Amino acid sequence: MFTQQIVSRRSLSRSFTQTLFRAVLVVLTLVGFASSSRAQDSSSSIQLAITDALLSAHCVPASPQNNTLSFQLDAISRTLTIQGFNFLNGATPLVTLGNVGLPLTLATPPTATTITVNFDCSQFSTGTYRLHVSTGSGTPYNGDFYFSFSTQGPAGLAGAKGDPGVAGPQGPNGLSGNDGKDGAPGQSGANGKDGVPGQNGKGHRVVITKLLPGSACPSGGNQQDFYTIAADGTSTLFDTEIICHGNNGQQSPQGNQGSNGRDGAPGLNGFNGPQGPQGPAGVANGWYEKFDTSAITSTCGNVLTQTVTGTPAYLVDAKVNSPFANNAKSVACSLTALDNGVTTVIDTSDALLIGNTQTTAKGGISLAGVYTASSSSASVTISVSCSTGGDTRTLTNGRMNIVGANSVN
């Protein structure tokens, strides 16, 4: 049976929001990230933001052999619960997933931290989608969130054969029968005459078959088949009896040491144990690079560099902090990928905060984007480079996160 999970990431929120990555627990499908914008109102107290999203039930693929097709049409009605804050900072929230509008669930009106919308599985297939909530025009009234559909991997291998069961307990000794009394001696009779030769004698025989525990005898037993033997030697079945073993009685107090009993019959073989659960799925490829401080000048230079390989695409986000004092120049940074001698610009930023003689302002510079490599085996060098408009500056607390993916939508 195929199952479906959601992998989510909060959209970058201009100059301060951190990025959340989650590894897919089954089969990783692509997660796409939008580049963050930068403006001074991103720290507004009414800024709308999405922190999580959860479907009420799985969307089942239409074909177990091809999970890139649409989801089944016989189980498509779901609800999507969106968590965050400032959902009531403007007009009634409007919710879209990709290019599909999701209507609000009338039975559950939106609150400042929760929105519940109707969700139709048949409008989507496996992949990554952008969830957008809007309560008006402008940065504080809009928020983004990305999540993916993925499916469960193939069934695990059969478990190993179980060990043989332990030998059954020894049965009790049967009771001895009573000895019969001797009869009185008979008188000697006269010798009789020889009779004519008689016919072959008749007789009977008993065949005993051992029964395993089952519906006839829960604890096992024996089947006795009785045959008559005719004068010509032929056998005819005339009766069958089934004798079942009794259940074990309750344990009585320990008795005196008895003599050694006979060995009991070997116990039955044990049953195979149940198949073990499927092991967890592997995690996605990921890289992390950081620095505490890094000096920059008017000449552009790398402050963060990481070489990656092994997947067709990479999701990247980076952030650095720069001080801005009185008469300080602007700081320009770019996020690039070097692949087979070709450099591709993923994202750029040109930031300026005005300080004064008493206070030095500090601003965050965020860069993010998606890069598709020339091949999954290509060695790609991803770098953040920065420069000033003519002075010297020291960047602090820089970091870069990179996650490998199979494809991007």
N, C-alpha and C positions, 0 to 999 in steps of 0.2 A: 504494500500500500504506500502511495506517495503522500508525503506531508509537506506543508509549506510554512516557511518562517519569514519574518520581516527583519531586515537589517537596516538600521537607521543611523543618520548623522545630522547634527544640527548645522544649519547653514552658517557660514561666517557672518558675523554681525559687525560690519565695518571695521572699527579699530580696536575692539576689545573682546569679542566673543571667542572662546576657545572651541577647537574642533573635536568632535567625538567620533571615534572609529570603533566599530565592532566587527569581530571575526564571525563569518557565517559558519554555523555548527554542522551543516550538512554539505551541500554542494554550493560553492561560492559563485553567485552571479554578480554582475558588475554593479558598482555603486558610483554614480557620477556626482561631482561636486561643482557648484557654481562659484565663480570668482566673487569675492566679497567687495563691496563698494566701501569708500572711505568718506566720512563727513563728520562734522563736529556734533550733530545731534544724535549719534548712535548711542550715547550714554543717557538719553532722556529717560526719566522715571516712568514714562508711559510707553516705552518701546515694546511692541508686540514681539514675542518670541515663542518658538515651538521647541519643546524639550523631548517629546516622545510621541509615538503613534502605535496603536495596537488594534489588529483585526479581531472580531469576535470569534472567528473560526477560520480554519484553513481554506484556501481556494485549491481545488483538486484539479490537476492537469487532465486534459481531454484524452491524452494518450500516454500510458506509462512508459512506452518506448521512446517518446519524443516530447520532452518537457519544455520545448520552446514553442509549442502550440498554445492556443487559447485554453482557458480553464473550462471544466465541464459546465454544461448548461443546466444540469439537474440539481445543483446545489450552489446557487450564485448569490443569494441574498445574505448579506453580512452588514455589520455596522463597524465603523472605524472611529475609535476614540482617540482624540488628539489632546495631549497635555501641554501646558505651557503657562504663560502669564500675560496679563494685559489684553485678553481677548475682547473685553468690553470697553476699549479706549476710544471707540468711535461708533460707526454705523454697525448694523447687524453683520457678523462675519460672513464673508464669501470664501468658499473652500474649493480648490481645484487640485486634481492629481494628474500630472501631465497636461493633456489638453481636455480632460473630462471634468465637468463640474459635479461636485458631490453635494446633494441637498441636505440641509440640516434635518436631524431626526426631531419631528414635532413633539414626540412624547418626552424628549429630554432637551429643554432649552439650553443654549450655551451659557457658561459662567465665565468669570474672569480667568479661570485656569483650565477649563475643560470644554471641548466641543465634541458632540457626537453627530456623525453624518451617516447617511445611507450609502452602502457600497455594493456595487454589482460586479461580481468576479468576471462575468463574460465580457466586460469592456476592457479587460487587461490580459496580458500574458506574462510569462516569466521575464524579469528584467528590472531595471532601476527607474524610478519615477520621482519627479519633483512635486512635493506637497506644498501648496501655497495658501496662506490665510491672509485676507485683506479686510481691514475695517475702514479704509479711506485712502487718500492720496498722500504720499510722502513716506519717508523711512520709518517713523514710529508706528505706522499703521499697517505694515506689511512684514511678513515673516516666511521663511522657507525651511524645508526639511526634506531630506532624501531618504528613501528606503527601497529595498529590493525584495522581490519574490525569489525563493529558491526551493528545491525539492530534495527529498531524502535520497540517500545513496542506495546501491543495490544491497540485497540481503547478505548477511555474513555467512561464512563457511559453516558446515555442519559440525556439531560438537563431537569430541572424541567418545569412543565407546566406554560405557561405565564399567567399573570394576565388578568382579563376581561378588554375589551376596555372601554373607557369613553363613556357616553351617547352622541348621536348625537344632533346637534343643533335643536331648535324648528322651525318647518315650519311656513311660513307666513299665516295669516288668508285669506280665500278666499273672493273675492268681492261679495257684495250683488246684487242680480238681481233687475231690475226695476219692479215696481208694474204695472200690467195691468189696463187699464181703464174699468170702469163699462159699460156694454152694456145697450142699451135702453130697458125698460120693454116691454115684448111681450104682445100681446093681448090674452085674455083668449079664448081657443078653446072649441069647443063643446065636451062633453063627448063621447069618442069612445066606440064601443062595445068591449066586452071582446074577446081577440083572443084565438086561440087554444094554448095549452101548448107548449112552445118552447123547442128546444134541449139544452143540456148542453152548456154553453158558452165556447169560446176559449180564451186563454190568453198567456202570456209569463212571463218568469222570467230571472233574471241576477245573475250569480255566479261570485263573485270577489275573485281572488287569489293573495296574495302578492308575488312579485318577489324580490329575493335577488340580489344584484349587480352581474352582469355577462356579457356574450356576448350579450344577448338580451337587457339589460338595464345596462350600466356601473354604474349608480347611483341608481339602483333599480327602482321598479315601481309596477304596478298592471296589472293582466290579467283579462279581462271581457269576460265571456262566455255567449252568448245569446241563450236561449232555447224557442221553441214554445210549448204550451200546447194544445194538441188536445182535442176533445170533450170527448174522453174516458179517459182522464187524463194522457196519456203518454207524455213524454218530448222528444224533438228532438233538438240537437245542430244545429243552422243554421248560427252562426257568432261568431268570436273571435276577440277581439281588445286588443292590448298591449299598455298601457299608461306608458311611462317612466318618472321618475322624472328628472327635469332639473338640470344642473350643478349649483353650487352656483355662483351667480354673484359677481362682484367686490363690495367691501364695499363702501357704500355711506357715505356722512357726517352724523354725529349723528343728529337724528331728535328730536323733542320735546318728552317729557315723555308721553308715551301712556298708555292706560289702560292695566291691567294684561291680558295676553293672556292665552289660554288654554295650558295645559301640552302637550308636544310633545310625540310621540310614543317612547318606549324604543329603545336605540341604539343596533346595532348588537354586538354579542360577538367578542372580539379581537382574532386575530390569535396567535398561539403559536410562541414564539420567537425562533431564530436559536440556534442550539446546540453550547455551548461554546467550546473554543479550549482545546486541551489536555494539562494537566499540565506538568511541567518539570519533567524529570527523577531524581531519587535520586543520590547522590554523592557516590563515592567509600569510603570504610573504609581506614583511614590513621592515622599514628602516627608520632610524631616528638619529638626528645629528643636532648638536647644540654648542653654544659657546657662552661664557660669562661676560667677556668684554672683547671688543674688536675695534681697533682704530681705523678710520677711513679718512681719505683726503679727496681732493678734487679729481684725482685719477681713479677711475672705476676699478675696483678689485673684489675678488671673491671673499665672502665672509662665512658662507656655509657651502660645503661640497659633499656629495654622496654619489658613488657609482653603484648602479643596480642592474640586475639581469634576471631572467628566468620567467617573466610573464609578458603578455602582449601589450599591456597598458599599465599606467601608473597614475595614482591619485596623490597630488602633492599639495601641502599647505605649509606656509612658513610665516614667521613673525619675528621682527626685531624692534628694539626700543631705542629712540634717539633723543638726546637732549637738545633743546633750542633756547639759547640765551639771547640777551639783547644784541641786535644786529647780526644774529646767526643766519647763515645761508640755508637754502632748502636742501633736502636730502632726497636723492633719487635712487631707487632700487629696482632690480629686475630679476625674474625667475626664468631660467633658461634650461634647455636640455641639449646635450651634445651627443649625437647618434651618428656613427660612421662618418665623422668629420663634418657633419652639418649641424649648426646651432639653431635651435628653434626657441623663440621667446614665448613663454607660457603666460606670464603676467608681469605688469610693471606698476610702479608707484612713484609719485612725485609729491613729497609731503613738506609742509612748512608750518611751524607753530611759532608765534611771536612771544618771546619772553621780555623781561625788563632787567634793569640793573640790580633789582633786589631778588628776583625769582627766576629760576631756570625751569622752563616748561619741558615736559618729557612726553613724547608722542609715540604710539605704537604704529608700526608699518606692517601691514598684512598682505601676503601674496598667496594665491592658490590657483589651482587649475588641474587639467587632465592632459597627459601626454601619451599618445599611442606610438609604440616603438616600431622600428622597421621590421623586427621579428622578435619572437619570444626569447631567442638566444642572444640577441644583440646586447652589447655592453653600453649602457646609457649613463652619462655623467650629468647629474642634475645639480645646479648651482644657484645660489643667491649672491648677486654682486651689488655693491652700493658705492656711491660717491657723493661729495658735497658740491655746493655751488662755488667753492673757492676757499674754504677754511678747513680746519682739522676738527674731527669729531670722534667721540668714542661711543660705539653702540654697546648695549648691554642686553643680557638674557635673551640671546637669539636661539631659535629652535626651528627644525624642519622635520615634518612627518611625511613618509612616503609609504603607500600601500599598493602592492601588486594586484592586478585584476585580470580576468580573462578577456573582457571586452567592455566597451562603454556605450551607453545609449545617448 
